[in-house]
Amino acid sequence: MVQAQLITLRSVMLAMAAIQLVTAASGTLVALYFAETGASQASAAIASASYSLGFLLGCFFAAGPISNIGYIRSFSAGAAISAGSALVFSLTEFEPALFFVRLMTGVATAGLFAIGDSWINEAADKASRGRLLAIYAVVMGIMSVSSQIVIVLAPDDLDRAFVLVTLLYCFAIVVIAATRTTPPEIKSSANVRVLPLLKEAPTAMTGAFAVGFVQISVLSIVPYRLSVLGVSTIDVALLIGATYLGRILLQFPLGKRSDSTDRRRVIFAASLFATVILLGLSYFGTGDGVAFLQTSAQYSIVPFLVISILLGGSLLTIYSLLVAHALDRSAPVFVSSSAVTMLLSYTIGSVVGPLFVSFASGIAGDGALGWICFVVMACYTIYGAYRIKTVEPASRAEKAERPIVNQNSLELAPAAKR
């Protein structure tokens, strides 16, 4: 049954794989571009915040246009906007224009993921939905790791890399336009319920904000910082790829462990581990980064690749655990609304984080990035420990079926909690 559905949805899966690949690659590529052109870290941070703001707008306002013109036309339009935006980076260095195209890319990308995730979720039958979504999540994770190949293929000419990104967007358009699969009916999205969820699951809500703040800052601004310190483009790509790899390796083991115990304890352990790693990276990246450069010169980049895997395995896995915890605390009728609200909190954090880093960099220098991320994660970890000590865990009967979610989708499997 799963194999038959995979064949039916192969075009959608292939198109979404291409979109995930270029989306993950673009975060690194844009940061490296600003470093190459001599722009400030504040500019790189603003570009990241612009994308996140666009994504936020797209998540909650793209449903109308999609409903009006349908899945395939909406997907083609979104991919075309993203392709054009990528080409602008090879045409100009005018920063306001680049901020605007990152904003539009965020809007378009939100629509693309909403279309792809909804299509796959609705097309899957109840008996095989879980396995199909698990395969989809693995494919998307592999694409995140593979995305850095785009940078490796053109390490000395970022304009060529942007052209390659454009070609991949075009490939996705062709694949989805030629599909024989009939798109499902477009359904209305769930409502946001901020205050109720904050009351029911404050650990989840605050955690989503903190993770969005730190994760986007790390993935979209650290490549700029490393490039400025003199790390080669290929090594930067390897470090970011290793971070995504960590998520693939630890997402399911941590999730499985959280199903059999107080989920908050697994979240706390992952948060604490990420905090410790961020503390170490803050030290190595302080000032002119001499500590990082001396260590990498003595031991090569291998120790930092291991650290990146561990950071990705802790930091990038927390969001899905937080969503599961939010669902544990939510009534079944509010499952979809809770998932949407969690994405809202995460995305707001991903906007605020880069903007705060931009402001702090102008005052304390570029090295403030690592310390800011460390302090945010440390504060959340302490808060998580406090909640574990003072609030009883959800009972086994209340626990939701652990959902398979990414930080780029409003979609949630309908059977996530009964």
Residue pairs with C-beta under 8 A, 6 or more apart in sequence:
1 125
1 127
1 128
2 128
2 131
2 132
2 135
5 123
5 124
5 125
5 128
5 132
6 13
6 132
6 135
8 123
8 181
9 119
9 120
9 123
9 124
9 132
9 181
11 175
11 176
11 178
11 179
11 180
11 181
12 116
12 119
12 120
12 123
12 176
12 179
12 181
13 120
13 136
13 139
14 175
15 75
15 116
15 172
15 175
15 176
15 179
16 112
16 113
16 116
16 117
16 120
16 136
16 139
16 140
16 172
17 139
17 140
17 143
18 143
18 168
18 169
18 171
18 172
18 175
19 79
19 109
19 112
19 113
19 116
19 169
19 172
20 139
20 140
20 143
20 144
20 147
21 143
21 144
21 146
21 147
21 150
21 168
22 82
22 86
22 147
22 150
22 165
22 168
22 169
23 109
23 147
23 408
24 143
24 144
24 147
24 148
24 244
25 147
25 148
25 149
25 150
25 151
25 161
25 165
26 86
26 105
26 165
27 48
27 51
27 219
27 220
27 223
28 147
28 148
28 151
28 219
28 220
28 223
28 236
28 237
28 240
29 150
29 151
29 158
29 161
29 162
29 165
30 44
30 47
30 48
30 51
30 89
30 102
30 220
31 44
31 47
31 48
31 220
31 221
31 222
31 223
31 224
31 227
32 151
32 158
32 223
32 224
32 227
32 233
32 236
33 89
33 158
33 162
34 40
34 43
34 44
34 47
34 224
35 44
35 223
35 224
35 227
35 228
36 158
36 227
37 93
39 93
39 95
40 361
40 362
41 221
41 224
41 225
41 228
41 357
41 358
41 361
41 366
41 369
42 358
42 359
42 361
42 362
43 95
43 358
44 220
44 221
44 224
45 217
45 220
45 221
45 354
45 355
45 357
45 358
45 361
46 99
46 354
46 355
46 358
47 98
47 99
47 102
47 220
48 102
48 216
48 217
48 220
48 221
48 350
48 354
49 350
49 351
49 352
49 353
49 354
49 355
49 358
50 99
50 100
50 102
50 103
50 106
51 102
51 103
51 105
51 106
51 109
51 220
52 106
52 212
52 216
52 347
52 350
52 351
52 354
53 103
53 106
53 351
54 102
54 103
54 104
54 105
54 106
54 107
54 108
54 109
54 110
55 106
55 107
55 109
55 110
55 347
55 350
55 408
56 106
56 110
56 344
56 347
56 348
56 351
57 106
57 107
57 110
58 106
58 107
58 108
58 109
58 110
58 111
58 114
59 110
59 114
59 343
59 344
59 347
59 410
60 189
60 192
60 344
62 74
62 107
62 110
62 111
62 114
63 114
63 186
63 188
63 189
65 74
65 111
66 74
66 111
66 114
66 115
66 186
67 186
69 77
70 183
70 186
71 115
71 118
71 119
71 183
71 184
71 186
72 176
72 177
72 179
72 183
74 111
74 115
75 111
75 112
75 115
75 116
75 172
75 173
75 176
76 173
76 176
76 177
77 108
78 108
78 109
78 111
78 112
78 115
79 108
79 112
79 169
79 170
79 172
79 173
79 176
80 169
80 173
81 104
81 105
81 107
81 108
82 105
82 108
82 109
82 112
82 169
83 165
83 166
83 169
83 170
83 173
84 101
84 166
85 101
85 102
85 104
85 105
85 108
86 105
86 162
86 163
86 165
86 166
86 169
87 162
87 163
87 166
88 97
88 98
88 101
89 98
89 101
89 158
89 159
89 162
90 159
90 162
90 163
92 98
109 408
110 408
113 406
113 408
113 409
114 409
114 410
114 411
117 409
117 410
117 411
118 184
118 186
118 187
118 411
119 181
119 183
119 184
120 132
120 133
120 136
121 129
121 133
121 411
121 412
121 413
121 414
122 184
122 185
122 187
123 181
123 184
124 132
124 133
126 415
129 413
129 414
129 415
130 401
130 404
130 413
130 415
133 404
133 413
134 404
136 404
137 251
137 404
137 406
138 248
140 406
141 244
141 247
141 248
141 251
142 248
144 244
144 247
144 248
145 241
145 244
145 245
145 248
146 241
147 241
147 244
148 237
148 238
148 240
148 241
148 244
149 237
150 161
150 164
150 165
150 168
151 161
151 233
151 234
151 236
151 237
152 233
152 234
152 237
152 238
153 160
153 161
153 164
154 160
154 161
154 164
155 232
155 233
155 234
155 237
156 233
189 340
189 410
190 336
190 337
190 339
190 340
190 410
191 337
191 340
192 337
192 340
192 341
192 344
193 334
193 337
193 338
193 341
194 205
194 341
194 344
194 345
196 334
197 204
197 205
197 326
197 329
197 330
197 337
197 338
197 341
197 342
198 205
200 326
200 329
200 330
201 325
201 326
201 328
201 329
201 330
201 338
202 387
203 264
203 267
203 322
203 325
203 383
203 384
203 387
204 322
204 323
204 325
204 326
204 329
204 342
205 326
205 341
205 342
205 345
206 345
206 380
206 383
207 267
207 271
207 318
207 322
207 380
207 384
208 319
208 322
208 323
208 342
208 343
208 345
208 346
208 349
209 345
209 346
209 348
209 349
209 352
210 349
210 376
210 377
210 379
210 380
211 315
211 318
211 319
211 322
211 346
211 349
212 345
212 346
212 347
212 348
212 349
212 350
212 353
212 407
213 349
213 350
213 352
213 353
213 356
213 373
213 376
214 274
214 278
214 315
214 353
214 373
214 376
214 377
215 315
215 316
215 319
215 350
215 407
216 349
216 350
216 353
216 354
217 353
217 354
217 357
217 369
217 372
217 373
218 243
218 311
218 315
218 373
219 240
219 243
220 354
221 354
221 357
221 369
222 240
222 369
223 236
223 240
225 285
225 289
225 366
225 369
226 235
226 236
226 239
227 233
227 236
228 366
229 285
229 288
229 289
229 292
229 293
230 289
230 293
231 239
231 292
231 296
235 296
235 301
238 301
238 305
239 301
239 304
239 305
239 308
240 308
242 305
242 306
242 308
242 309
242 312
243 308
243 309
243 311
243 312
243 316
244 312
244 316
245 309
245 312
246 308
246 309
246 310
246 311
246 312
246 313
246 314
246 316
247 312
247 313
247 316
247 317
249 309
249 313
250 312
250 313
250 314
250 317
251 316
251 317
251 320
254 266
254 270
254 313
254 317
254 321
255 317
255 320
255 321
255 324
255 402
256 402
257 266
258 266
258 267
258 321
258 324
258 402
259 399
259 402
262 388
262 393
262 394
263 321
263 324
263 325
263 328
263 393
263 394
263 399
264 325
264 384
264 387
264 388
264 393
265 388
266 321
267 318
267 321
267 322
267 325
267 384
268 381
268 384
268 385
268 388
270 314
270 315
270 317
270 318
270 321
271 314
271 318
271 377
271 380
271 381
271 384
272 381
273 310
273 314
274 311
274 314
274 315
274 318
274 377
275 374
275 377
275 378
275 381
277 307
277 310
277 311
277 314
277 315
278 311
278 370
278 373
278 374
278 377
279 374
279 378
280 307
281 307
281 311
281 370
282 367
282 370
282 371
282 373
282 374
283 291
283 370
284 291
284 292
284 295
285 291
285 292
285 367
285 369
285 370
286 367
286 370
286 371
287 365
287 367
289 367
292 304
295 303
295 304
296 304
315 377
319 342
319 346
319 405
319 407
320 402
320 403
320 404
320 405
320 406
322 342
323 338
323 339
323 342
323 403
323 405
324 400
324 402
324 403
325 394
326 338
326 339
326 341
326 342
327 335
327 338
327 339
327 400
327 403
327 416
327 417
328 394
328 398
328 399
328 400
329 394
329 398
330 337
330 338
330 400
330 417
332 417
332 418
335 400
335 412
335 416
335 417
336 412
339 403
339 405
339 410
339 412
339 416
340 410
343 407
343 409
343 410
346 407
353 376
356 372
357 368
357 369
357 372
360 368
360 369
360 372
361 368
361 369
400 416
400 417
401 415
401 416
401 417
401 418
403 412
403 413
403 416
404 413
405 412
